[in-house]
Amino acid sequence: MKHRQFSIVFHNVDEKKTQDTLKQYVAKAKEYVMSVEPYPQGEGFHAHLFIQYNSQRSFFSVLKELEILKKKIICPRPEDVQGDWGRVQL
């Protein structure tokens, strides 16, 4: 299925790296809105990105691209934390 716009959440991001990295990523987008916010419980940050691309994009091609991008913005996993760290929701 082809789409032009996506709603994305990156979990466990580095607040300082994320803004600049996502700004570079969306530079050629038709439209976008992004924010980096603290988790309600106060430990760490997550980022929201709503993006409209200039052309049709498949879900899987965008997801693959974002999985590579997340490596630049995800915080290191603490040793005492288990589970899905740095998850991308699309």
Secondary structure by P-SEA (a helix, b strand, c coil): cccccbbbbbccccccccaaaaaaaacccccbbbbbbcccccccbbbbbbbbccccccaaaaaaaaaaaacccccccccccccccccccc
